[in-house]
Amino acid sequence: MGSTKHFHYSEETTAISLFGRAFAHPCRIKMVELLIEAKTLNNQEFSHYFGMTRSTIHDHLVKLWQAGVIEIESCEAGTLVSLNMEQLDFIRQLISLFSFQTKDAYHLGVLD
């Protein structure tokens, strides 16, 4: 068993970490792109689009919500999801910033 490390991070450091985690999966990046286009989607629409269970979609949405990227509202159609408009410009900058070609690296020897 590992030991628990007791270190207190600043609120800003924690917020940056949550934001990074929100965009650490391609599915969540695509969710944000879909919301930029559609404005509002429900969890069933995400589930259908990605071919994932609603519980998996829920897990992805929670990470986006924890970072303040999306807003969630319950209604008869399920869970309505929209972008936090205060974050929209920053999200667009982030997406364009990371629009680059990935490199295949099978081992660290390629860095020599």
N, C-alpha and C positions, 0 to 999 in steps of 0.2 A: 504494500500500500504506500502511496505517496503521502508526503506530509503537506499540510496546508501552509501556504506562504502568506504571511500577514504583511501586506504592503498596501498603503492607501493611495490610490490614484486620484488625480484631480478630476473634477467633473468634466472638464474639457477633454482630458485624455480618454476617459470612459466614453464620451460622446463620439469621439473620433473612432474609437475601436468598434462601437456599435454600427457606425456608418460604414466602416470598412467591411464588417461582417455582413451587412445587408447586401453589399455588392460582390460578395465572395463566391457567388454561384451564378452560372450563366442563366439559369431559370429566372432568378430574381432580377437580373439585368433585363431580360426579355419582358418580364412583367411590367417593369417601369416603362420600357419602350412602348408596349401595348397601351398602357394608361396614358402616355403622352398623346397617342393617336385617338384613342376612344374616349378619353376623359373619365369614364366610370365603367367598371365591369363588376360582375358578381363572381363569387367563388365557383359556381357551377360553370361559368364561361371559361374561367382559367382552367378548371379541371378538364373540360372538353378540349380546349386548345392544346394543352400539354399532354393529354392522355394520362393524367395522374389522378390518384384518389383525392377526394376533398380533404382528407386529413394531411396528406403531403402538401397540398396547396396551402392549407392552414399554417403548417410549420413555416413555409416560405414567407407567407404574409406576416406572420408574427415578427420575423426578423426585420422586415421592411418597416413595420409599425414601430417596433422598439427604437429604431433609428430615426423616427420622425419623418420618414420618406412618404408614407401613405397615411390616409385617414380611412377609418372603417366605420360603417354604419349598418346596423341590423335592420332588415325590413322583410316584408312578405316574400320577396324574391330571393332571400338568402342574405348573404353578407355583401353589401355594396362597398367597393373599394375605389378610392380616387387618390390622386397625388396630393400631397401637401403642397399647395401652390406657392407657399413661401420658400420652398426648397427647389422649385422647378428649374430656375436659372442655374442654380448650383449643380443640379443633377445633369442638365444638358452639358455643362462644362466638363463635368466628370466623365460622362460618356464619350465626349469628343476627345478628351485628354487620353483616354485609354483605348482609342481606336487605332491600334497598331497591329502589325504582323507578329504572331507568336513564333517562337523558334523551337524546333525539336531538339531537346537535349536529353540524351539517354544516360549520361553519366557526367560527372564533373570534369572529366578529361577534355571535354570540348571547350572548356574555358582556358586551357593551357596555351 
